[in-house]
Amino acid sequence: MKPMVLADIKPIPQYQAERDAFRRRIIALKKVRRTTLGPRVSVVFENRDTMLFQVQEMCRIEHIEDPALVQQEIDVYNDLLPEGLAIGATLLIELVQTDDMPVVLRELSGLEETIWLKFGPHAIHAEAEPGRSTEEKTSSVHYLTFRFSPDQRQALLDADSVRITSELPNYRYGTVLPRETVASLAADLLNG
């Protein structure tokens, strides 16, 4: 995926004027690219547009206008944009107020290491951003990368069904991705 550059980030006043339309577009995009994985987990497949929105929002909320500081934000989010034949995703552990958060996060420790995309004879293991889990607990947010070979990319494009699964012993779930989601991911791989 093409990395973001400073010229991609609009000055706050300009962004503020265009924000509602941009935000609506990103919400619609994320709706297509979001799936649930069992009762506690959502996965959002990210792309350059979703990351650009994150940077714009961070700059707006934090009043970041200094180009050097904007570049720091860009660098952080560019690290989450996969290069080459790859798809990036954010895994979110959903907690509610009544949850015993430490218990839930301990029970799901290592979850990010058990996520797979499966289609046809192919299974692609997610690479998790290191340092977000310990034996005692996991983070509620993880960044994942699914790396494809050229053959796997073509197989995804041709697949009748694509599943995302969790194989943590105490959190085994899988869901079939909607065709619209698969088409969006395929576009990422074709344009990557």
Secondary structure, 3 states (H helix, E strand, C coil): CCCCCHHHCCCHHHHHHHHHHHHHHHHHHHHHHEEEECCCEEEEEECHHHHHHHHHHHHHHHCCCCHHHHHHHHHHHHCCCCCCCEEEEEEEECCCCCCCHHHHHHHCCCHHHHEEEEECCEEEECEECCCCECCCCECCEEEEEEECCHHHHHHHHHCCCCEEEEEECCEEEEEECCHHHHHHHHHHHHHC
